[in-house]
Amino acid sequence: MALTALALVCSLKKSPADSSSELIAKQVLDELSGHGVTGETVRVVDYDVRPGVSADEGDGDQWPQLRDRIRAADILIVSAPTWVGHMSSVAQRVLERLDAELSATDEENRPSMVGKVALAAVVGNEDGAHKIVADLFQALNDIGFSIPAQGCTYWNGEAMQGTDYLDLDEVPEPVQSTTAAAARNAAHLARVLQAQQYPAYPA
């Protein structure tokens, strides 16, 4: 069964600036491709995503374009940098805008994101990845996404230094194997849900 993935890159840098968050997102997509999943990255700051919690905030809001692409994908990857120990403000805005999906239901009364799989990828040169993943997973699961076993990958450099993930000469083996496991498990879970969706919600 064909599967698709969308990686929302929550870097603070607009394209075409180099981004560690985009690099690790592409590595997740590369691993997913080995399991028959096609995908693409989107850098959220390249769009005018307005603050709010509705599906469309009007006045030129470009979130609806991203929302359509999320709804079309089987797997969502949220890739975020670490800033002062937290996810970027861009990632937080993505979660706030996804909140609207709780009231958007399908023909079986399920919230619109139920049946989709979510992965997290986090980079930073200080600690904070586990907290960011926990915050992302709690929010994404509330919204309706399913989280696979070991559904995240991350890299943290040493504290008080300036090396970014994209500066590395090669991907560390622990990161590579973790990324591979996350992709493998996400593709498996997405196929299970594609074959047998969650039960209908009561009206």
C-alpha positions as CSV (number, residue, x, y, z in Angstrom):
1,M,0.0,0.0,0.0
2,A,1.4,3.4,-1.0
3,L,2.1,5.8,1.9
4,T,3.1,9.4,1.9
5,A,4.8,11.6,4.5
6,L,5.1,15.3,5.1
7,A,7.9,16.8,7.2
8,L,7.1,20.2,8.8
9,V,10.5,21.8,9.4
10,C,10.1,24.3,12.3
11,S,13.4,26.1,11.8
12,L,13.5,29.8,12.5
13,K,15.5,30.2,9.3
14,K,13.7,30.8,5.9
15,S,14.8,29.0,2.8
16,P,17.4,28.7,1.4
17,A,19.4,29.1,4.6
18,D,21.0,25.9,5.9
19,S,19.0,24.2,8.6
20,S,19.9,21.3,10.9
21,S,16.2,20.7,11.4
22,E,15.7,20.3,7.7
23,L,18.7,18.0,7.4
24,I,17.4,15.5,10.1
25,A,13.9,15.7,8.6
26,K,15.3,14.7,5.2
27,Q,17.2,11.8,6.8
28,V,14.0,10.6,8.3
29,L,12.3,10.8,4.9
30,D,15.3,8.9,3.3
31,E,14.8,6.1,5.8
32,L,11.0,6.1,5.2
33,S,11.7,5.8,1.4
34,G,13.2,2.4,2.1
35,H,9.8,1.3,3.4
36,G,7.9,2.5,0.4
37,V,7.0,5.9,1.7
38,T,7.3,9.0,-0.5
39,G,7.6,12.4,1.2
40,E,8.7,16.0,1.1
41,T,9.8,18.7,3.5
42,V,8.1,22.0,4.1
43,R,9.8,24.9,5.9
44,V,7.0,26.5,7.9
45,V,8.5,29.9,8.1
46,D,8.4,30.2,4.3
47,Y,4.6,30.6,4.8
48,D,2.6,33.3,6.5
49,V,1.1,31.2,9.3
50,R,-0.9,33.4,11.5
51,P,-1.4,32.9,15.3
52,G,-4.6,31.3,16.3
53,V,-6.4,28.0,16.8
54,S,-8.8,27.9,13.9
55,A,-8.3,26.1,10.5
56,D,-8.2,29.5,8.7
57,E,-7.4,32.8,10.4
58,G,-8.1,34.7,7.2
59,D,-6.4,37.9,6.0
60,G,-3.8,36.1,4.0
61,D,-3.2,33.2,6.4
62,Q,-1.3,30.5,4.6
63,W,-1.9,27.7,7.2
64,P,-4.7,26.3,5.0
65,Q,-2.2,25.3,2.4
66,L,-0.1,23.4,4.9
67,R,-3.2,21.9,6.5
68,D,-4.3,20.4,3.1
69,R,-0.9,18.8,2.8
70,I,-1.0,17.4,6.3
71,R,-4.5,16.0,5.7
72,A,-3.2,14.3,2.5
73,A,-0.3,12.6,4.2
74,D,-0.3,9.3,6.1
75,I,2.7,10.3,8.3
76,L,3.6,13.7,9.8
77,I,7.1,14.5,10.9
78,V,7.6,17.6,13.1
79,S,11.2,18.6,13.0
80,A,12.2,21.2,15.6
81,P,15.3,23.0,16.8
82,T,16.0,23.5,20.5
83,W,16.0,27.1,21.7
84,V,16.6,27.8,25.4
85,G,15.6,24.3,26.3
86,H,12.3,24.4,24.4
87,M,10.9,23.7,20.9
88,S,11.0,26.6,18.6
89,S,8.1,29.1,18.5
90,V,7.4,27.9,15.0
91,A,6.8,24.3,16.3
92,Q,4.5,25.7,19.0
93,R,2.5,27.6,16.5
94,V,2.1,24.4,14.4
95,L,0.6,22.6,17.4
96,E,-1.7,25.6,18.1
97,R,-3.0,25.6,14.6
98,L,-3.5,21.8,14.6
99,D,-5.8,22.2,17.6
100,A,-8.5,23.1,15.2
101,E,-8.5,19.5,13.9
102,L,-10.2,18.2,17.1
103,S,-13.5,19.8,15.8
104,A,-13.0,18.7,12.2
105,T,-14.4,15.2,11.9
106,D,-14.7,12.6,9.2
107,E,-17.8,10.6,8.2
108,E,-17.4,8.3,11.2
109,N,-17.2,11.3,13.6
110,R,-13.5,10.8,14.2
111,P,-11.3,13.9,14.5
112,S,-9.6,14.5,11.2
113,M,-6.1,13.4,12.2
114,V,-7.1,10.1,13.8
115,G,-5.5,7.3,11.8
116,K,-2.4,9.4,10.9
117,V,1.0,8.7,12.4
118,A,3.4,11.3,13.8
119,L,7.1,11.3,14.3
120,A,9.4,13.9,16.0
121,A,12.9,15.0,15.1
122,V,14.8,17.4,17.3
123,V,18.3,19.0,17.0
124,G,20.2,21.4,19.3
125,N,23.6,22.0,20.8
126,E,22.3,21.8,24.3
127,D,20.1,19.4,26.2
128,G,16.3,19.6,25.9
129,A,15.4,17.0,23.2
130,H,13.5,14.6,25.6
131,K,11.3,17.4,26.9
132,I,10.6,18.7,23.4
133,V,9.7,15.2,22.2
134,A,7.4,14.7,25.2
135,D,5.7,18.0,24.6
136,L,5.3,17.2,20.9
137,F,4.0,13.7,21.4
138,Q,1.5,14.8,24.1
139,A,0.0,17.5,21.9
140,L,0.0,15.4,18.7
141,N,-1.6,12.5,20.4
142,D,-4.3,14.7,21.9
143,I,-5.0,16.0,18.4
144,G,-5.4,12.4,17.1
145,F,-2.1,11.3,15.7
146,S,-0.8,7.8,16.6
147,I,2.8,7.6,17.9
148,P,4.8,4.5,16.9
149,A,7.2,2.7,19.2
150,Q,10.4,4.7,19.5
151,G,8.9,7.3,17.2
152,C,11.5,10.0,17.6
153,T,15.1,10.8,16.6
154,Y,17.3,13.6,17.9
155,W,20.8,14.9,18.2
156,N,22.3,17.1,20.9
157,G,25.8,18.5,20.7
158,E,27.9,19.3,23.8
159,A,26.7,22.2,25.9
160,M,28.4,25.6,25.6
161,Q,29.8,25.1,22.1
162,G,28.7,26.1,18.6
163,T,28.7,22.9,16.5
164,D,25.4,22.3,14.7
165,Y,24.1,19.0,13.4
166,L,24.7,20.1,9.8
167,D,28.4,20.7,10.7
168,L,29.0,17.1,11.4
169,D,31.1,15.1,8.9
170,E,28.9,12.1,9.3
171,V,25.8,11.1,11.1
172,P,26.6,9.4,14.4
173,E,25.7,5.8,14.4
174,P,23.3,6.0,17.4
175,V,21.4,8.8,15.6
176,Q,21.4,6.8,12.4
177,S,20.0,3.7,14.0
178,T,17.4,5.6,16.0
179,T,16.2,7.4,12.8
180,A,16.0,4.1,11.0
181,A,13.9,2.5,13.9
182,A,11.6,5.5,14.0
183,A,11.0,5.3,10.2
184,R,10.6,1.5,10.2
185,N,8.0,1.6,13.0
186,A,6.1,4.6,11.6
187,A,5.7,2.9,8.2
188,H,4.5,-0.3,9.9
189,L,2.0,1.5,12.0
190,A,0.7,3.6,9.1
191,R,0.1,0.5,7.1
192,V,-1.8,-1.1,9.9
193,L,-4.0,2.0,10.3
194,Q,-4.5,2.2,6.5
195,A,-5.7,-1.4,6.5
196,Q,-7.9,-1.1,9.6
197,Q,-8.9,2.4,10.8
198,Y,-9.9,3.1,14.4
199,P,-13.5,2.5,15.3
200,A,-16.1,5.1,14.6
201,Y,-16.7,7.7,17.4
202,P,-20.2,8.0,18.8
203,A,-22.2,10.8,17.3
